Amino acid sequence: MDRHVAQQSPVAAATAIYSASMLKVYDAFVLGVVSPAVWRCPRRAMADQYDRHVSERHLDIGPGTGYFLDRCRFPSVRPQLALLDLNPTVLERARLRVERYRPTVHRHNILQPYDLGGLRFSSASLNFVLHCLPGGMSGKSALFDHLLPHLDPGARVFGSTVLAHGVGHTRVSRAQLDLLNRKRVFHNRDDSLEQLEAELERRFARHEVSVRGSVALFEATV
């Protein structure tokens, strides 16, 4: 992707916060403090999703630091692992962390169609991705449309997202949600559990959504 185009896209702006300095504290601060204390969803809940659904041919969308990939139990000692993000700093940080698996790295805007060189996958994850993407739930859910051509029949898609409506909020979590939206770190002021369920139902044969605090954890089957 042309660097100038990437820098000008809304998705690039949404991912720009994940700088090298931010990624250094992400695991301890975001996953270790904010997620359990503010959103009331411990990182163990997301790690459990990986252990249940990750396959030997896995695509990780928005891999962050690679925290979950580094710890999850792959069914093979040599999985086919691919990392997908628009932010090159994120991709490099995650790649180095799981270098033992020799992952392929793909820099693309997930709200546009993309080419993965013919690779196909039996699982895909997008953890804490949807709430960072610009637009409403119907628009950002286009990422599922662009993902589906790269998945095998029966593939599992799983992830998590902070929602504004249809989940539990405290004064602290509501204040944090408003702050992050004002700072344009999050773009989920109108995202609801009902909308997420509807978008998954439109695209997948089966799906399940559970709520932990202010977070929706979703699992779907192609």
C-alpha positions in Angstrom: 0.0 0.0 0.0 1.3 3.5 -0.8 2.5 5.1 2.4 0.8 8.4 1.7 -2.6 6.7 1.0 -2.2 4.7 4.2 -1.4 7.8 6.3 -4.5 9.6 5.0 -7.0 6.8 5.5 -9.3 6.9 8.6 -8.1 3.4 9.5 -4.5 4.6 9.5 -5.5 7.4 11.8 -7.2 5.0 14.1 -4.2 2.7 14.3 -1.6 5.5 14.7 -1.9 5.6 18.5 -0.2 2.2 18.6 3.3 3.5 18.6 6.4 1.7 19.8 6.1 3.5 23.2 2.5 2.6 23.5 3.1 -1.1 22.7 5.7 -1.3 25.4 3.1 -0.7 28.1 0.1 -2.3 26.3 0.2 -5.7 27.9 0.6 -4.4 31.4 -1.6 -1.4 31.2 -4.4 -2.1 28.7 -4.7 -5.9 29.1 -3.5 -6.1 32.7 -5.3 -3.0 34.2 -7.8 -1.3 32.0 -9.5 -4.4 30.7 -10.2 -6.0 34.0 -10.6 -2.9 36.1 -12.5 -0.6 33.7 -14.2 -2.9 31.2 -14.4 -5.7 33.7 -13.2 -8.3 31.3 -10.0 -10.1 32.4 -7.5 -11.0 29.7 -8.0 -14.6 30.7 -11.4 -14.5 29.0 -9.8 -13.5 25.7 -7.0 -16.0 26.1 -9.5 -18.8 26.6 -11.0 -17.9 23.2 -7.7 -18.4 21.6 -7.2 -21.8 23.3 -10.7 -22.9 22.2 -10.6 -21.8 18.6 -7.1 -21.1 17.2 -6.2 -23.6 14.5 -3.0 -24.7 12.7 -3.8 -22.2 9.9 -4.6 -18.9 11.7 -5.0 -15.3 10.7 -4.6 -12.7 13.4 -6.2 -9.3 12.5 -4.9 -6.5 14.7 -2.3 -8.6 16.6 -1.2 -5.8 19.0 1.9 -7.0 20.7 1.3 -10.6 19.9 0.5 -11.3 23.6 -2.2 -13.9 23.0 -0.5 -15.6 20.1 2.6 -16.0 22.3 0.7 -17.8 24.9 -2.1 -19.7 23.2 -2.0 -23.5 22.6 -1.8 -24.1 18.8 -2.8 -27.6 17.8 0.4 -27.9 15.8 4.0 -27.1 16.7 4.4 -25.4 13.3 1.2 -23.5 12.6 0.7 -21.5 9.5 0.4 -18.1 11.1 -0.4 -14.7 9.4 -0.5 -11.2 10.9 -2.7 -8.5 9.4 -2.7 -4.8 10.3 -2.1 -1.4 8.7 0.3 -0.2 11.3 3.9 -1.4 10.5 5.0 -0.9 14.1 2.3 -3.3 15.4 3.2 -5.9 12.7 6.9 -5.8 13.5 6.4 -6.0 17.3 4.0 -9.0 16.9 6.2 -10.7 14.4 9.3 -10.6 16.6 7.3 -12.0 19.5 6.1 -15.0 17.6 9.1 -15.3 15.3 9.4 -19.0 16.3 6.3 -19.7 14.2 7.7 -17.8 11.1 4.6 -15.8 10.6 3.8 -14.0 7.3 3.1 -10.3 7.6 0.5 -8.5 5.6 0.0 -4.7 5.8 -3.5 -3.8 4.6 -6.6 -1.7 5.4 -9.1 -4.3 6.6 -12.0 -2.1 5.6 -11.0 -2.6 2.0 -10.5 -5.9 0.0 -7.0 -7.3 0.3 -4.8 -10.0 -1.2 -3.1 -12.5 1.0 -1.3 -14.3 -1.8 -3.7 -17.2 -1.9 -3.3 -18.2 1.7 -6.4 -19.6 3.4 -7.2 -20.1 7.0 -9.3 -22.3 9.3 -9.4 -19.7 12.1 -9.2 -15.9 12.4 -9.2 -13.5 15.4 -9.8 -9.8 15.9 -9.3 -8.9 19.5 -10.2 -5.4 20.6 -10.3 -4.3 16.9 -13.9 -3.3 16.1 -14.1 -0.6 18.7 -11.1 1.1 17.2 -12.4 1.3 13.7 -14.1 4.4 12.3 -17.7 4.4 11.3 -20.8 2.7 12.6 -21.2 -1.0 13.2 -22.6 -1.7 9.8 -19.8 0.1 8.1 -16.9 -1.4 10.1 -18.4 -4.9 9.8 -17.3 -4.8 6.2 -14.1 -6.2 7.6 -16.0 -9.6 7.8 -16.9 -9.4 4.1 -13.2 -8.9 3.2 -12.1 -11.7 5.6 -14.5 -14.4 4.4 -12.8 -15.0 1.0 -9.6 -16.0 2.9 -11.4 -18.6 5.1 -12.1 -22.3 4.6 -15.7 -23.6 5.0 -16.2 -24.3 8.7 -13.5 -21.8 9.8 -13.9 -20.1 13.2 -13.8 -16.4 13.6 -13.5 -15.0 17.2 -12.7 -11.8 19.0 -13.8 -9.1 21.4 -14.9 -5.5 21.4 -16.0 -2.8 23.9 -19.6 -1.8 23.2 -21.5 1.4 24.2 -25.0 -0.1 24.4 -26.4 -3.5 25.5 -23.6 -4.2 27.9 -22.9 -3.3 31.5 -21.3 0.1 32.2 -20.1 1.7 35.4 -19.5 5.4 35.9 -15.8 4.7 35.4 -16.2 2.7 32.2 -18.7 5.2 30.8 -16.4 8.1 31.5 -13.5 6.2 29.9 -15.6 5.3 26.9 -16.5 9.0 26.3 -12.9 10.1 26.8 -11.5 7.6 24.3 -14.2 8.6 21.8 -13.4 12.3 22.2 -9.7 11.5 21.7 -10.7 9.4 18.6 -8.9 6.4 20.1 -12.2 4.5 20.1 -15.0 4.9 17.5 -17.8 3.0 19.2 -20.1 5.6 20.8 -23.1 4.1 18.9 -22.0 0.4 18.8 -24.5 -1.9 20.4 -24.8 -5.6 21.2 -27.9 -5.8 19.0 -26.0 -4.4 16.0 -23.1 -6.8 16.5 -25.4 -9.8 16.7 -27.2 -8.7 13.5 -24.0 -8.2 11.6 -22.7 -11.6 12.6 -26.0 -13.3 11.8 -25.9 -11.8 8.3 -22.6 -13.4 7.5 -22.1 -16.6 9.4 -23.8 -19.9 9.7 -23.6 -19.9 13.4 -22.5 -17.4 16.0 -22.5 -16.8 19.7 -21.9 -13.6 21.8 -21.2 -13.5 25.5 -20.8 -10.4 27.6 -18.2 -9.7 30.3 -18.7 -6.3 31.8 -18.6 -3.8 28.9 -17.0 -6.3 26.4 -18.7 -8.5 23.9 -16.8 -11.8 23.2 -18.0 -13.3 19.9 -17.4 -16.6 18.1 -18.7 -17.4 14.7 -18.5 -20.3 12.2 -18.3 -19.8 8.4 
